[in-house]
Amino acid sequence: MSRKSRPKQYIPLFEGKTLFQICAERNHDLVDRIQVVGSIDNYELSRLDFEQCGIEDYGEIIEATPRNTAASIAFAAFSAAPDDILVVTPSDHIIKGADAYKEAIDKAIRLAKQDYLVTFGAVPTRPETGYGYIEHDGDMNVLSFKEKPTATVAQEYLSSNKYLWNSGFFFALRLQPI
């Protein structure tokens, strides 16, 4: 069902809602303003989803050529004020537990205000080769990011209990450029 003209986050599979709508609704009351970064290929889909959710106050950065996640985050950072906290949330995740999510977001924002760069990882349930991994020290400190591993390496990550799936969520204080 997913295709270039209608990526998975814009397909209404969840009681008539899209993953994008669910993400927008989930985050709307947790942030001061939503800023969506998307490609020229699907910005109208984002606008339609915001309209269907009743969300009117949002910003847009429309990429003429689709870029990667790092470029999207950079575009958002360049458009932010120096003391803004950037809360980067992909729109293609299913997240259960609204209270736990809000608590985690609040904690991440507090840490970002203390100059930490914060990311969320998901506990892996299988050796997945299609995800990136976050190596951690068991005490909330990231040691490294690993790109999509081979099946053998993914199994090693899973067995070690020292790796999380990279969720793509990031929180940071936008600093003044030098």
C-alpha positions in Angstrom: 0.0 0.0 0.0 2.9 2.4 0.7 4.3 4.1 -2.3 6.2 7.3 -3.1 3.0 9.3 -3.6 1.6 8.1 -0.3 4.2 6.8 2.2 3.2 4.6 5.1 2.8 7.4 7.6 -0.1 8.9 5.4 -2.2 5.7 5.1 -5.3 5.7 7.4 -4.8 2.3 8.9 -5.5 3.0 12.6 -9.2 3.5 13.1 -9.3 5.9 10.1 -6.2 7.8 11.2 -2.7 7.9 9.8 0.5 7.5 11.7 1.3 11.2 10.9 -2.1 12.3 12.5 -1.4 10.1 15.5 2.1 11.6 15.9 0.8 15.2 15.5 -2.0 14.6 18.1 0.4 12.9 20.5 2.9 15.7 20.4 0.6 18.8 19.9 0.1 19.5 23.6 3.7 18.6 24.6 5.5 21.3 22.5 5.1 25.0 21.9 4.9 24.6 18.1 5.1 21.8 15.6 7.6 22.2 12.7 7.3 19.6 10.0 10.1 18.9 7.6 9.1 17.0 4.5 9.6 16.7 0.8 7.9 18.4 -2.0 6.4 15.0 -2.8 4.2 14.8 0.3 3.8 18.2 2.0 0.1 18.3 0.8 -0.5 15.0 2.7 0.9 16.6 5.9 -1.3 19.6 5.4 -4.4 17.4 4.9 -3.6 15.4 8.0 -3.1 18.5 10.1 -6.4 19.9 8.9 -8.2 16.6 9.7 -6.7 16.8 13.2 -7.8 20.4 13.7 -4.1 21.5 14.1 -3.6 24.9 12.5 -0.5 26.3 14.2 2.4 24.5 12.6 5.4 25.4 10.5 6.7 23.8 7.4 10.0 23.3 5.8 9.5 21.8 2.4 12.5 20.2 0.8 12.7 20.6 -3.0 14.7 17.4 -3.1 14.1 14.7 -0.4 17.1 14.5 1.9 18.0 12.2 4.8 17.0 12.5 8.5 20.2 14.4 9.4 19.5 17.1 6.8 15.9 17.4 8.0 17.0 17.9 11.6 19.6 20.5 10.4 16.9 22.4 8.5 14.7 22.5 11.6 17.6 23.6 13.7 18.5 26.4 11.4 14.9 27.7 11.6 14.7 27.6 15.4 15.5 30.3 17.9 18.8 30.0 19.9 17.1 28.9 23.1 14.5 26.5 21.5 14.5 22.9 22.5 14.3 20.7 19.4 12.1 17.7 19.9 12.6 15.5 16.8 9.9 12.8 16.5 9.5 10.6 13.4 6.0 10.2 12.2 6.0 6.5 11.4 6.1 5.0 15.0 3.3 3.3 16.9 3.7 4.3 20.6 1.5 3.0 23.3 1.2 4.5 26.8 0.4 8.2 26.5 1.3 8.9 30.2 4.7 7.1 30.0 5.4 8.9 26.7 4.6 12.3 28.1 6.8 11.5 31.2 9.7 10.5 28.9 9.3 13.6 26.7 9.3 15.8 29.8 12.4 14.2 31.2 14.2 14.5 27.8 13.4 18.2 27.6 14.7 18.7 31.1 18.0 17.0 30.2 18.2 19.0 26.9 17.9 22.2 28.9 21.0 21.0 30.9 22.9 20.8 27.5 22.5 17.0 27.0 21.7 15.6 23.6 19.0 13.0 24.3 17.8 10.1 22.2 15.3 7.4 22.7 16.0 3.7 22.0 13.7 0.8 21.9 14.6 -2.5 23.5 15.2 -4.9 20.6 13.0 -8.0 20.5 14.8 -9.8 17.7 18.0 -9.4 15.7 16.9 -6.8 13.2 19.1 -5.8 10.2 16.9 -3.0 9.0 17.4 -0.7 12.0 20.3 1.2 13.4 21.4 0.5 16.9 22.5 2.6 19.9 25.2 1.2 22.1 24.8 2.3 25.8 26.6 1.8 29.1 23.4 0.8 31.0 23.3 4.1 32.8 21.7 6.3 30.1 24.9 7.2 28.4 25.3 6.6 24.7 28.6 5.1 23.6 28.0 4.8 19.9 25.6 4.6 17.0 25.8 1.6 14.7 24.2 1.5 11.3 22.2 -1.4 10.0 24.2 -4.5 11.0 24.5 -7.9 9.4 22.3 -10.7 10.8 25.2 -12.1 12.8 26.1 -8.7 14.3 22.5 -8.0 15.1 22.3 -11.2 17.0 25.4 -10.2 19.0 23.9 -6.9 19.8 20.7 -8.5 21.0 22.5 -11.0 23.2 24.7 -8.4 24.8 21.9 -6.3 26.2 24.0 -3.2 25.5 22.2 -2.1 22.4 18.8 -0.5 21.7 17.1 0.0 18.3 17.6 3.6 17.2 14.2 5.2 17.2 15.2 8.5 15.5 13.9 10.6 18.4 16.3 13.4 19.5 16.1 16.3 21.9 18.6 19.1 22.0 19.0 22.8 22.9 19.6 24.7 19.7 22.9 26.6 20.3 24.0 29.9 18.8 26.2 29.4 15.7 29.8 30.4 16.1 
